Amino acid sequence: MSSSKVEAAASGSTGPSILEEKNEAGVLKTPLPAPASSCTVPEKPTLTADHQSKYDWLLSRVKGWTEVQVPAAKDKSGSLTDSEKVWLTRECLLRFLRATKWHEKESEKRLLETLAWRREYGVDELSADHISPENATGKQIILGYDKQCRPCHYLNPGRQNTDVSTRQVQHLVFMLERVIELMPAQQETLSLLINFKTSKNRGNTAPGIGQGREVLHILQTHYPERLGRAMIINVPWVVWGFFKLITPFIDPLTREKLKFNEDMTQYVPKEQLWSEYTGGQLQFEYDHGVYWPALQKLCAQKRAEQYQRWEAGGKQIGEKEDYLKGHDASGVAPPPASSTETN
């Protein structure tokens, strides 16, 4: 596909949709925009009276925040921004409550620390252009959904194309933010699929222990309750050694979600499982010039839609994610009282 065709599709002009791009052989080159019709999200348990009380306490505290302090980068301290208020959804607060076993004060502390980290790390400033070289070979791909409507985030260490750097970890954070944007309503977790298959250019696919610990810290501290399942295949002995070294740093609940060398079709519909995995029927080929702009366009659309709903709902802290994603007709704010003319 020529660059002019990519640009035309990305700009919304006539021609094939960039979100439906396939080559002549019918091989997909872009993300899938939605789960299979057969997939369903498990029903969430209703909050107990005690948990509701703790949530109400935390929400009241968060609504009182006016500033974010960043001790490690004081120049980044300042007033709470709209993007941070959007991030502070009802489900976000509940995720931090669950991660701290419903300790309200610890949840508040961790939320503040994560807001400070997001500013210091520059999460919202990470751009597709900056990250693009890291994904040139398709070492991370967001493609399809599992049977519980979780977006599938593929990690392909054998396609590693850069040396160890800060940008490698930024790449993972950037892709995590994108996969979160692609989560459908009622689903707030992802499926991680890791293929340690080696390539002719990459024999050792195990990450370094230092980088592994850094990534684990970011995931467990700042993205709690986001991992639904991790499915890992082609694990060589050196990677088994890495997992043994890293296991003490993995939260016990997270360890239970790790599945090694299992039949992935138990968890992902065959038609949405990449054919690189046994049983997968989704023919996909990574073409950076096609996939990368398509992913950014799809995510930008999701962001814009959610922000518009947040504004329409009164810019509420503690807004429902199901409302922001279009599932619920109204948000947490009571609808305006209807006015009637009186004579």
Disulfide bonds with the S-S distance in Angstrom:
none
